[in-house]
Amino acid sequence: MRDLDRVRELRQRKVRFFYFAEKSLLIVTIPTGSHEMMHGQLDYWLTSEITRMGLKSSWLPVRAKRYPGFSTTGSNGEGDSGGLPRSARNVKRDWPTLVFESGFSQSLISLRMKMRFWFAQSNHDVKIVVLAKAFPDSREKRILIEQWQERGPPPRPGATATRHTQILEPVCLQTINVVWALETPFEGADEGLQASADSFNVTRGPLTLDFAQCFLREPNGLNEHNFICPDEESRDIAALAWNSD
């Protein structure tokens, strides 16, 4: 990894590394405009909501910081964006509570591998992973948004479950699709229609992120509440993503 880091610095390429030691697998991401737009707009939406709640100073956004795995395998990863609460986490060494990962040319399988890394290698300190995957070859110009959290098995009658005894597994809580809505194919539409959020449809939205999972405390019941990304925002993300490369 050190040699790769040196080559990256010499070439000044904005690439991101994800290394899975147990598989001897390195995933190299070369971010495109569409890639950056998807996770960047989700991160911008969340930061705006946090600011409206008066919590801007309580939240630390993170970008492509490298995080070493909790295990001794040597795995490490660089995410796209996310954040953590300043009051509940050490901002220098602790993991984010929320991670956004996007993919344009990379496969959905590789994105889900990254999702599992965040939960397992953080020793479950990462609470939410949101994946945004574009399918550039699809006629419908589909963008898939998945929200993942960890869940344990249902408790047995009379058993006391603890964090140490539970077997936590990632569960997809939301599957949202944003697709081209017009009869005219995307490639045949004029630039104005291609860039319009109204040209896209959202199914199974809106994306809803749990406040307590992000901030590691319950909302105060006044100006604090779960973060709800309007479908209009998801449509706008699609319009921007498909017009960014």
Secondary structure, DSSP 4 states (H G I P E B T S, - for coil): -HHHHHHHHHHT---EEEEEGGGTEEEEE---HHHHHHHHHHHHHHHHHHHHTT-GGGEEEE-S-EEE-SSSS--EEE-SEEEEETTTS-TTTPPPSEEEEEESSS-HHHHHHHHHHHHHHTTT---EEEEEEE-TT-TT--EEEEEEEEEPPPPPTT----TTT---EEEEEEEEEEEE-SSS-GGGS-HHHHT-GGGEEEES--EEE-HHHHHSS---SSS---EEE-HHHHHHHHHHHTT--
